[in-house]
């Protein structure tokens, strides 16, 4: 049971950036609703009952006063027209947004024994594949970001039954630390897709 609870929390960590990508920063009450919905959706996917859902919700941590993640890297982007750098939230290093298209840079969960970006991607892909039966997850491929060798995978999923979104996950290592860039755009928006990959090409990492 504990393993299932931890899985729900991991799924929610993956879902929340995509859910909040659909608009601007939410008020605390709206964020609470989003978190509760994400927990319900994730718990339903793996068959947890209402009592366990309530237990997870009651253990939620207030992140309103948490600071962005400290990282031994510097991210530099000459922002294209329409893009904005947003205030980094809890557990993120940098956040950028253009309309409903977003890019978030964070530190990923890294299982023991993993020593390259592709291994991190494979670990997260396994969790996603077990959790989202309706999602389509691409193969993991080599991907260069900011002059560093990394790995990439894409996932197409439906949020709230109607919103179809593509999430792009890029993993890289700088020094002794792993990092993840998550981009998201509405799947039927080819202009947003182009905007996202053009933005990734502009990222410098020092």
Secondary structure, DSSP 8 states (H G I E B T S, - for coil): -HHHHHHHHHHHHHHHHHHHTTSS---HHHHHHHHHHHHHHHHHHTT--HHHHHHHHHT----TT------S--EE----TT-EEE---TT-SEEEEETTEEEEEE-----TT--SHHHHHHHHHHHHHHH-TT-EE---EEEEETTEEEEEEEEEEEETTTEEEEEEEEEEEETTEEEEEEEEEETT-HHHHHHHHHHHHH-EE-
